[in-house]
């Protein structure tokens, strides 16, 4: 029941040029570096129990700027989708490919030439964050907060799973560069706490300290607040 913060890397040279970077070693541009520094200021003071990252350099650069005193753990399950021959191509050119409408409308059936399927990307990313969340909760308790830095499509697929929607709907979700998305997993269901948050205070995501000895997880911990609830404590 820890809280997972999903951080997308800052803007890259490929993003700025309208290209599909994939797993190529593209780096943050000037805007992306500024975004990473800014999100670091927002993360200041959060007691992060763990920080994990995609192995790609744009994610590691983002964390180096955002959390310079933290040594993140590389998690291969968070790597960008393997776009195969699509990697490095302009998006305008790719939009003319026969596979493009499938990616847009039926991504669960999309398999990139000499690359990965979107379904496989989703499965390994969801498995990675759920495994890490269980580990963090077991080691640090249900009040823990931890962070994973990854990529747009990867984050969108994790959010789709948390919402319980089919992967074919994940293109309705947005994950901007340097945005923060927060998910809390419970034994019954995940809760999407924030989505594509690019500004504002993140301190409200830190649970208050327990007033008494930590209790066992109860069935009601998975219940939604009927009527919407009171929100985070001021």
HELIX and SHEET records of a PDB file:
HELIX    1   1 UNK A   13  UNK A   17  1                                   5    
HELIX    2   2 UNK A   30  UNK A   43  1                                  14    
HELIX    3   3 UNK A   57  UNK A   66  1                                  10    
HELIX    4   4 UNK A   76  UNK A   78  5                                   3    
HELIX    5   5 UNK A   84  UNK A   86  5                                   3    
HELIX    6   6 UNK A   91  UNK A   94  1                                   4    
HELIX    7   7 UNK A   98  UNK A  105  1                                   8    
HELIX    8   8 UNK A  107  UNK A  109  5                                   3    
HELIX    9   9 UNK A  118  UNK A  140  1                                  23    
HELIX   10  10 UNK A  152  UNK A  163  1                                  12    
HELIX   11  11 UNK A  167  UNK A  172  5                                   6    
HELIX   12  12 UNK A  203  UNK A  205  5                                   3    
HELIX   13  13 UNK A  219  UNK A  222  5                                   4    
SHEET    1   A 6 UNK A  73  UNK A  74  0                                        
SHEET    2   A 6 UNK A  48  UNK A  53  1                                        
SHEET    3   A 6 UNK A 145  UNK A 150  1                                        
SHEET    4   A 6 UNK A   3  UNK A   8  1                                        
SHEET    5   A 6 UNK A 180  UNK A 185 -1                                        
SHEET    6   A 6 UNK A 190  UNK A 197 -1                                        
END                                                                             
